Amino acid sequence: MKIFVTVKQVPDTSGKVAVKPDGTLDRASMATITNPDDMNAVEAALKIKDETGCRVIAVSMGPMTAESMLRELMAMGVDEGLLISGREFGGSDTYATSQIIAAGIDHYGLEPDDIIFSGRQAIDGDTAQVGPQIAEKLHIPQVSYAGEVTKAGNKLTVKRMLEDGYMTVEVETPCLITCIKELNEPRYMSVSGIDGCFDKPLIIYDYNELKDHPLIDPTTIGLKGSPTNIYKSFTPPQKGAGRMLTGSAKETAKELASVLSEKHLI
Protein backbone atom coordinates (compact mmCIF):
# COMPACT_ATOMS: atom_id res chain seq x y z
CA MET A 1 0.00 0.00 0.00
CA LYS A 2 1.14 3.53 -0.75
CA ILE A 3 -0.36 6.99 -0.48
CA PHE A 4 0.06 9.73 -3.07
CA VAL A 5 -0.35 13.31 -1.86
CA THR A 6 -0.74 16.06 -4.45
CA VAL A 7 0.89 19.32 -3.38
CA LYS A 8 1.30 22.71 -4.99
CA GLN A 9 3.77 25.53 -4.51
CA VAL A 10 1.71 28.74 -4.37
CA PRO A 11 2.55 32.46 -4.00
CA ASP A 12 2.96 33.66 -0.44
CA THR A 13 -0.05 35.95 -0.10
CA SER A 14 1.75 37.99 2.57
CA GLY A 15 4.18 39.25 -0.10
CA LYS A 16 3.88 41.00 -3.45
CA VAL A 17 1.87 39.58 -6.35
CA ALA A 18 3.38 39.85 -9.84
CA VAL A 19 1.45 39.23 -13.06
CA LYS A 20 2.87 38.57 -16.53
CA PRO A 21 1.51 40.35 -19.64
CA ASP A 22 -0.33 37.15 -20.65
CA GLY A 23 -2.35 37.27 -17.40
CA THR A 24 -0.59 34.39 -15.64
CA LEU A 25 1.23 34.80 -12.33
CA ASP A 26 4.95 35.54 -12.49
CA ARG A 27 5.75 32.85 -9.97
CA ALA A 28 9.52 33.17 -10.40
CA SER A 29 9.49 36.68 -8.92
CA MET A 30 7.31 35.85 -5.90
CA ALA A 31 8.00 34.18 -2.58
CA THR A 32 6.26 30.81 -2.34
CA ILE A 33 4.79 28.49 0.27
CA THR A 34 3.22 25.04 0.22
CA ASN A 35 -0.52 25.35 -0.32
CA PRO A 36 -2.12 25.27 3.17
CA ASP A 37 -4.85 22.68 2.42
CA ASP A 38 -2.18 20.42 0.90
CA MET A 39 -0.36 20.43 4.24
CA ASN A 40 -3.48 18.91 5.83
CA ALA A 41 -3.47 16.27 3.09
CA VAL A 42 0.18 15.49 3.86
CA GLU A 43 -0.60 15.14 7.57
CA ALA A 44 -3.53 12.80 6.80
CA ALA A 45 -1.18 10.58 4.78
CA LEU A 46 1.52 10.62 7.46
CA LYS A 47 -0.96 9.62 10.16
CA ILE A 48 -1.92 6.53 8.15
CA LYS A 49 1.79 5.86 7.59
CA ASP A 50 2.31 6.01 11.37
CA GLU A 51 -0.43 3.39 11.80
CA THR A 52 0.37 1.06 8.91
CA GLY A 53 3.96 1.70 7.83
CA CYS A 54 2.89 2.44 4.25
CA ARG A 55 4.91 4.57 1.84
CA VAL A 56 3.96 8.21 1.17
CA ILE A 57 4.79 9.92 -2.15
CA ALA A 58 4.36 13.68 -2.56
CA VAL A 59 3.40 14.60 -6.13
CA SER A 60 3.69 18.10 -7.56
CA MET A 61 3.57 19.71 -10.99
CA GLY A 62 5.67 22.83 -11.34
CA PRO A 63 9.12 24.27 -12.01
CA MET A 64 12.28 22.61 -10.79
CA THR A 65 12.37 25.04 -7.84
CA ALA A 66 9.51 23.00 -6.35
CA GLU A 67 12.15 20.48 -5.26
CA SER A 68 12.74 22.55 -2.12
CA MET A 69 9.08 22.17 -1.16
CA LEU A 70 9.22 18.42 -1.69
CA ARG A 71 12.38 18.17 0.41
CA GLU A 72 10.62 19.98 3.25
CA LEU A 73 7.79 17.46 3.07
CA MET A 74 10.34 14.65 3.15
CA ALA A 75 11.74 16.24 6.32
CA MET A 76 8.25 15.88 7.80
CA GLY A 77 8.14 12.16 7.00
CA VAL A 78 7.20 11.79 3.31
CA ASP A 79 9.20 8.94 1.77
CA GLU A 80 9.57 10.08 -1.81
CA GLY A 81 8.96 13.04 -4.11
CA LEU A 82 7.56 13.00 -7.63
CA LEU A 83 8.01 16.25 -9.54
CA ILE A 84 6.30 16.65 -12.91
CA SER A 85 8.09 19.49 -14.67
CA GLY A 86 8.34 20.66 -18.25
CA ARG A 87 7.85 23.79 -20.33
CA GLU A 88 5.10 22.00 -22.23
CA PHE A 89 3.06 21.86 -18.99
CA GLY A 90 3.43 25.55 -18.11
CA GLY A 91 0.28 27.67 -17.89
CA SER A 92 -2.06 24.68 -17.65
CA ASP A 93 -5.54 25.32 -16.25
CA THR A 94 -7.27 22.91 -13.87
CA TYR A 95 -8.43 20.63 -16.70
CA ALA A 96 -4.93 20.29 -18.16
CA THR A 97 -3.24 20.11 -14.76
CA SER A 98 -5.45 17.24 -13.63
CA GLN A 99 -4.67 15.35 -16.85
CA ILE A 100 -0.94 15.73 -16.32
CA ILE A 101 -0.94 14.78 -12.64
CA ALA A 102 -3.27 11.83 -13.26
CA ALA A 103 -0.92 10.64 -16.01
CA GLY A 104 2.05 10.99 -13.66
CA ILE A 105 0.40 8.97 -10.89
CA ASP A 106 -0.78 6.31 -13.34
CA HIS A 107 2.68 6.12 -14.91
CA TYR A 108 4.23 5.65 -11.46
CA GLY A 109 1.68 2.93 -10.72
CA LEU A 110 -1.67 3.13 -8.92
CA GLU A 111 -2.51 -0.16 -7.22
CA PRO A 112 -5.79 -1.48 -5.76
CA ASP A 113 -4.97 -0.60 -2.12
CA ASP A 114 -3.55 2.87 -2.82
CA ILE A 115 -4.97 6.22 -1.68
CA ILE A 116 -4.60 9.72 -3.11
CA PHE A 117 -4.92 12.70 -0.78
CA SER A 118 -5.32 16.25 -2.10
CA GLY A 119 -5.95 19.59 -0.50
CA ARG A 120 -9.45 20.93 -0.99
CA GLN A 121 -8.23 23.84 -3.12
CA ALA A 122 -5.23 26.05 -3.81
CA ILE A 123 -5.15 29.61 -2.50
CA ASP A 124 -4.00 31.00 -5.87
CA GLY A 125 -7.00 29.69 -7.83
CA ASP A 126 -9.61 28.65 -5.25
CA THR A 127 -11.32 26.36 -7.76
CA ALA A 128 -11.34 23.05 -5.79
CA GLN A 129 -11.38 21.29 -9.17
CA VAL A 130 -8.01 19.55 -9.63
CA GLY A 131 -8.46 16.81 -7.00
CA PRO A 132 -11.89 15.66 -8.22
CA GLN A 133 -10.75 15.87 -11.85
CA ILE A 134 -7.74 13.65 -11.10
CA ALA A 135 -10.10 11.03 -9.65
CA GLU A 136 -12.37 11.30 -12.68
CA LYS A 137 -9.49 10.79 -15.10
CA LEU A 138 -8.14 7.83 -13.15
CA HIS A 139 -11.66 6.34 -12.93
CA ILE A 140 -11.55 5.99 -9.15
CA PRO A 141 -14.09 7.09 -6.50
CA GLN A 142 -13.59 10.40 -4.70
CA VAL A 143 -14.78 12.00 -1.47
CA SER A 144 -14.38 15.74 -1.00
CA TYR A 145 -14.25 18.07 2.04
CA ALA A 146 -12.90 15.45 4.43
CA GLY A 147 -13.04 16.62 8.05
CA GLU A 148 -12.29 13.18 9.49
CA VAL A 149 -10.77 10.03 7.94
CA THR A 150 -10.46 6.54 9.42
CA LYS A 151 -9.09 3.46 7.65
CA ALA A 152 -10.01 -0.20 8.16
CA GLY A 153 -8.68 -2.69 5.65
CA ASN A 154 -9.30 -1.49 2.14
CA LYS A 155 -12.11 0.84 3.24
CA LEU A 156 -12.02 4.44 4.41
CA THR A 157 -14.76 6.13 6.39
CA VAL A 158 -14.83 9.84 5.66
CA LYS A 159 -16.79 12.48 7.52
CA ARG A 160 -17.48 15.26 5.04
CA MET A 161 -17.90 18.77 6.39
CA LEU A 162 -20.69 20.59 4.58
CA GLU A 163 -22.20 24.04 5.04
CA ASP A 164 -25.29 22.72 6.80
CA GLY A 165 -23.91 19.66 8.60
CA TYR A 166 -21.93 16.46 8.05
CA MET A 167 -22.12 13.49 5.72
CA THR A 168 -20.42 10.17 6.50
CA VAL A 169 -19.24 8.24 3.45
CA GLU A 170 -17.56 4.84 3.16
CA VAL A 171 -15.28 4.30 0.17
CA GLU A 172 -13.02 1.50 -1.03
CA THR A 173 -9.48 1.88 -2.32
CA PRO A 174 -8.13 2.99 -4.69
CA CYS A 175 -9.75 6.35 -4.05
CA LEU A 176 -9.07 10.07 -3.81
CA ILE A 177 -9.87 12.21 -0.76
CA THR A 178 -9.74 16.02 -0.67
CA CYS A 179 -8.87 17.46 2.74
CA ILE A 180 -9.90 20.62 4.59
CA LYS A 181 -8.00 22.50 7.31
CA GLU A 182 -10.33 21.19 10.04
CA LEU A 183 -9.08 17.65 9.40
CA ASN A 184 -5.86 17.96 11.41
CA GLU A 185 -2.91 20.08 12.50
CA PRO A 186 0.13 19.53 10.23
CA ARG A 187 3.28 18.42 12.02
CA TYR A 188 6.62 20.19 11.89
CA MET A 189 9.80 19.00 10.26
CA SER A 190 12.00 17.01 12.63
CA VAL A 191 15.75 17.44 13.12
CA SER A 192 16.41 13.89 11.93
CA GLY A 193 14.01 14.44 9.04
CA ILE A 194 15.89 17.55 7.91
CA ASP A 195 19.17 15.69 8.21
CA GLY A 196 17.95 12.82 6.02
CA CYS A 197 15.61 14.49 3.53
CA PHE A 198 18.26 14.74 0.79
CA ASP A 199 18.90 11.01 1.03
CA LYS A 200 15.32 10.26 -0.03
CA PRO A 201 14.50 9.71 -3.72
CA LEU A 202 13.14 12.48 -5.93
CA ILE A 203 11.75 11.31 -9.28
CA ILE A 204 11.31 13.83 -12.10
CA TYR A 205 8.91 13.27 -14.98
CA ASP A 206 9.33 15.63 -17.92
CA TYR A 207 7.20 15.83 -21.05
CA ASN A 208 9.19 13.13 -22.82
CA GLU A 209 8.60 10.73 -19.93
CA LEU A 210 4.81 11.16 -20.12
CA LYS A 211 4.14 12.11 -23.75
CA ASP A 212 3.03 8.60 -24.74
CA HIS A 213 0.51 8.30 -21.92
CA PRO A 214 -3.12 8.32 -23.17
CA LEU A 215 -3.96 11.31 -20.94
CA ILE A 216 -1.22 13.51 -22.40
CA ASP A 217 -2.66 15.25 -25.45
CA PRO A 218 -0.47 18.15 -26.71
CA THR A 219 -3.60 20.02 -27.80
CA THR A 220 -5.13 20.07 -24.29
CA ILE A 221 -2.15 20.78 -22.03
CA GLY A 222 -0.11 23.90 -21.30
CA LEU A 223 -1.27 27.47 -21.75
CA LYS A 224 -2.30 27.09 -25.40
CA GLY A 225 -4.13 23.81 -24.87
CA SER A 226 -6.05 24.82 -21.76
CA PRO A 227 -9.77 25.36 -22.40
CA THR A 228 -9.86 28.06 -19.70
CA ASN A 229 -7.80 31.20 -20.26
CA ILE A 230 -7.21 34.11 -17.92
CA TYR A 231 -8.76 37.26 -19.36
CA LYS A 232 -7.18 39.67 -16.89
CA SER A 233 -5.28 39.56 -13.61
CA PHE A 234 -4.72 42.63 -11.47
CA THR A 235 -4.08 43.77 -7.93
CA PRO A 236 -7.28 45.25 -6.49
CA PRO A 237 -7.07 48.94 -5.55
CA GLN A 238 -6.29 49.66 -1.93
CA LYS A 239 -9.30 50.84 0.01
CA GLY A 240 -9.22 54.02 2.06
CA ALA A 241 -9.34 54.04 5.82
CA GLY A 242 -12.73 53.47 7.43
CA ARG A 243 -14.53 56.01 9.55
CA MET A 244 -15.87 55.30 13.03
CA LEU A 245 -19.02 57.04 14.24
CA THR A 246 -19.34 57.62 17.96
CA GLY A 247 -22.22 58.65 20.16
CA SER A 248 -25.64 57.26 20.96
CA ALA A 249 -27.49 55.00 18.57
CA LYS A 250 -29.80 57.83 17.55
CA GLU A 251 -26.93 60.26 16.96
CA THR A 252 -24.79 57.81 14.94
CA ALA A 253 -27.79 56.73 12.86
CA LYS A 254 -28.55 60.36 12.04
CA GLU A 255 -24.89 61.08 11.18
CA LEU A 256 -24.65 57.92 9.04
CA ALA A 257 -27.76 58.91 7.10
CA SER A 258 -26.29 62.36 6.53
CA VAL A 259 -22.99 60.95 5.25
CA LEU A 260 -24.72 58.49 2.88
CA SER A 261 -26.97 61.29 1.61
CA GLU A 262 -23.95 63.51 0.88
CA LYS A 263 -22.42 60.70 -1.16
CA HIS A 264 -25.73 60.22 -3.01
CA LEU A 265 -25.97 56.63 -1.79
CA ILE A 266 -29.45 57.15 -0.37
C-alpha positions in Angstrom: 0.0 0.0 0.0 1.1 3.5 -0.8 -0.4 7.0 -0.5 0.1 9.7 -3.1 -0.3 13.3 -1.9 -0.7 16.1 -4.4 0.9 19.3 -3.4 1.3 22.7 -5.0 3.8 25.5 -4.5 1.7 28.7 -4.4 2.5 32.5 -4.0 3.0 33.7 -0.4 0.0 36.0 -0.1 1.7 38.0 2.6 4.2 39.2 -0.1 3.9 41.0 -3.4 1.9 39.6 -6.3 3.4 39.8 -9.8 1.5 39.2 -13.1 2.9 38.6 -16.5 1.5 40.4 -19.6 -0.3 37.1 -20.7 -2.3 37.3 -17.4 -0.6 34.4 -15.6 1.2 34.8 -12.3 4.9 35.5 -12.5 5.8 32.9 -10.0 9.5 33.2 -10.4 9.5 36.7 -8.9 7.3 35.8 -5.9 8.0 34.2 -2.6 6.3 30.8 -2.3 4.8 28.5 0.3 3.2 25.0 0.2 -0.5 25.4 -0.3 -2.1 25.3 3.2 -4.8 22.7 2.4 -2.2 20.4 0.9 -0.4 20.4 4.2 -3.5 18.9 5.8 -3.5 16.3 3.1 0.2 15.5 3.9 -0.6 15.1 7.6 -3.5 12.8 6.8 -1.2 10.6 4.8 1.5 10.6 7.5 -1.0 9.6 10.2 -1.9 6.5 8.1 1.8 5.9 7.6 2.3 6.0 11.4 -0.4 3.4 11.8 0.4 1.1 8.9 4.0 1.7 7.8 2.9 2.4 4.2 4.9 4.6 1.8 4.0 8.2 1.2 4.8 9.9 -2.1 4.4 13.7 -2.6 3.4 14.6 -6.1 3.7 18.1 -7.6 3.6 19.7 -11.0 5.7 22.8 -11.3 9.1 24.3 -12.0 12.3 22.6 -10.8 12.4 25.0 -7.8 9.5 23.0 -6.4 12.2 20.5 -5.3 12.7 22.6 -2.1 9.1 22.2 -1.2 9.2 18.4 -1.7 12.4 18.2 0.4 10.6 20.0 3.3 7.8 17.5 3.1 10.3 14.6 3.2 11.7 16.2 6.3 8.2 15.9 7.8 8.1 12.2 7.0 7.2 11.8 3.3 9.2 8.9 1.8 9.6 10.1 -1.8 9.0 13.0 -4.1 7.6 13.0 -7.6 8.0 16.3 -9.5 6.3 16.7 -12.9 8.1 19.5 -14.7 8.3 20.7 -18.3 7.8 23.8 -20.3 5.1 22.0 -22.2 3.1 21.9 -19.0 3.4 25.6 -18.1 0.3 27.7 -17.9 -2.1 24.7 -17.6 -5.5 25.3 -16.2 -7.3 22.9 -13.9 -8.4 20.6 -16.7 -4.9 20.3 -18.2 -3.2 20.1 -14.8 -5.5 17.2 -13.6 -4.7 15.4 -16.9 -0.9 15.7 -16.3 -0.9 14.8 -12.6 -3.3 11.8 -13.3 -0.9 10.6 -16.0 2.0 11.0 -13.7 0.4 9.0 -10.9 -0.8 6.3 -13.3 2.7 6.1 -14.9 4.2 5.6 -11.5 1.7 2.9 -10.7 -1.7 3.1 -8.9 -2.5 -0.2 -7.2 -5.8 -1.5 -5.8 -5.0 -0.6 -2.1 -3.6 2.9 -2.8 -5.0 6.2 -1.7 -4.6 9.7 -3.1 -4.9 12.7 -0.8 -5.3 16.2 -2.1 -5.9 19.6 -0.5 -9.5 20.9 -1.0 -8.2 23.8 -3.1 -5.2 26.0 -3.8 -5.1 29.6 -2.5 -4.0 31.0 -5.9 -7.0 29.7 -7.8 -9.6 28.6 -5.2 -11.3 26.4 -7.8 -11.3 23.1 -5.8 -11.4 21.3 -9.2 -8.0 19.6 -9.6 -8.5 16.8 -7.0 -11.9 15.7 -8.2 -10.7 15.9 -11.8 -7.7 13.7 -11.1 -10.1 11.0 -9.6 -12.4 11.3 -12.7 -9.5 10.8 -15.1 -8.1 7.8 -13.1 -11.7 6.3 -12.9 -11.5 6.0 -9.1 -14.1 7.1 -6.5 -13.6 10.4 -4.7 -14.8 12.0 -1.5 -14.4 15.7 -1.0 -14.2 18.1 2.0 -12.9 15.5 4.4 -13.0 16.6 8.0 -12.3 13.2 9.5 -10.8 10.0 7.9 -10.5 6.5 9.4 -9.1 3.5 7.6 -10.0 -0.2 8.2 -8.7 -2.7 5.7 -9.3 -1.5 2.1 -12.1 0.8 3.2 -12.0 4.4 4.4 -14.8 6.1 6.4 -14.8 9.8 5.7 -16.8 12.5 7.5 -17.5 15.3 5.0 -17.9 18.8 6.4 -20.7 20.6 4.6 -22.2 24.0 5.0 -25.3 22.7 6.8 -23.9 19.7 8.6 -21.9 16.5 8.1 -22.1 13.5 5.7 -20.4 10.2 6.5 -19.2 8.2 3.4 -17.6 4.8 3.2 -15.3 4.3 0.2 -13.0 1.5 -1.0 -9.5 1.9 -2.3 -8.1 3.0 -4.7 -9.7 6.4 -4.0 -9.1 10.1 -3.8 -9.9 12.2 -0.8 -9.7 16.0 -0.7 -8.9 17.5 2.7 -9.9 20.6 4.6 -8.0 22.5 7.3 -10.3 21.2 10.0 -9.1 17.6 9.4 -5.9 18.0 11.4 -2.9 20.1 12.5 0.1 19.5 10.2 3.3 18.4 12.0 6.6 20.2 11.9 9.8 19.0 10.3 12.0 17.0 12.6 15.8 17.4 13.1 16.4 13.9 11.9 14.0 14.4 9.0 15.9 17.5 7.9 19.2 15.7 8.2 18.0 12.8 6.0 15.6 14.5 3.5 18.3 14.7 0.8 18.9 11.0 1.0 15.3 10.3 0.0 14.5 9.7 -3.7 13.1 12.5 -5.9 11.8 11.3 -9.3 11.3 13.8 -12.1 8.9 13.3 -15.0 9.3 15.6 -17.9 7.2 15.8 -21.1 9.2 13.1 -22.8 8.6 10.7 -19.9 4.8 11.2 -20.1 4.1 12.1 -23.7 3.0 8.6 -24.7 0.5 8.3 -21.9 -3.1 8.3 -23.2 -4.0 11.3 -20.9 -1.2 13.5 -22.4 -2.7 15.3 -25.5 -0.5 18.1 -26.7 -3.6 20.0 -27.8 -5.1 20.1 -24.3 -2.1 20.8 -22.0 -0.1 23.9 -21.3 -1.3 27.5 -21.7 -2.3 27.1 -25.4 -4.1 23.8 -24.9 -6.1 24.8 -21.8 -9.8 25.4 -22.4 -9.9 28.1 -19.7 -7.8 31.2 -20.3 -7.2 34.1 -17.9 -8.8 37.3 -19.4 -7.2 39.7 -16.9 -5.3 39.6 -13.6 -4.7 42.6 -11.5 -4.1 43.8 -7.9 -7.3 45.2 -6.5 -7.1 48.9 -5.5 -6.3 49.7 -1.9 -9.3 50.8 0.0 -9.2 54.0 2.1 -9.3 54.0 5.8 -12.7 53.5 7.4 -14.5 56.0 9.5 -15.9 55.3 13.0 -19.0 57.0 14.2 -19.3 57.6 18.0 -22.2 58.7 20.2 -25.6 57.3 21.0 -27.5 55.0 18.6 -29.8 57.8 17.5 -26.9 60.3 17.0 -24.8 57.8 14.9 -27.8 56.7 12.9 -28.6 60.4 12.0 -24.9 61.1 11.2 -24.7 57.9 9.0 -27.8 58.9 7.1 -26.3 62.4 6.5 -23.0 60.9 5.2 -24.7 58.5 2.9 -27.0 61.3 1.6 -23.9 63.5 0.9 -22.4 60.7 -1.2 -25.7 60.2 -3.0 -26.0 56.6 -1.8 -29.4 57.2 -0.4 
